Amino acid sequence: IETIACIGYWRYDLEHEEMLWSDEMFHIHGIPIADKGPSMGTIMHMYHGDEQAMLGCDVKQLAEQGEPFHFELEFERPNGEVRFVRMRGHLEQSIEGAPLAICGITQDITEEKELRSRAIQLERLDSLGMLAAGIAHEINNPLAYIDGNLELLHEMLGQQFFFGQRNHDVKEILEDV
């Protein structure tokens, strides 16, 4: 089920500073499955600067205040592939209320982000197409009027072709215009 939903679970033991990852967490991050998760330093190294600060701050805030967190992050797998995840976490406490661990889930939302990006791109192209159609309509209206008048003028010139000077005068006027 984890693999189908691209969701992995994790638990960070605050006392022993050990990370436990499900198999899907390893898959999401592109690293080989192991008995326990990587160190917090290794995890932080995968995330970019701003994400590192947010992740570190929220983990610390959660441990101190017990406030759950939810955010989306960008990270880089060891092979250089950039991925996007949605992460949720909450504080696990003892019966006495002492913080024991931070637990949570991480969902790979890379495909979702790509689909959203494509949808936005298609919406922009659709808007551009509508704009182009509107501009074409605005240009075609005066052109249709001019075309109609040119056809009428052509018919008139065709009828007056043998009238000599009049035909020449109309041609001069058209050239001036």
Buried (B, 14 or more C-beta within 10 A) or exposed (E): EBEEEBBBBBBBBBEEEBBBBBEBBBBBBBBEEEEEBBEBEEBBEBBEEEBBEBBBEBBEEBBEEEEEBEEBBBBBEEEEEEBBBBBBBBBBEEEEEEBBBBBBBBBBBBEBBEEEEEEEEEEEEEEEEEEEEEEEEEEEEEEEEEEEEEEEEEEEBEEEEEEEEEBEEBEEEEEEE
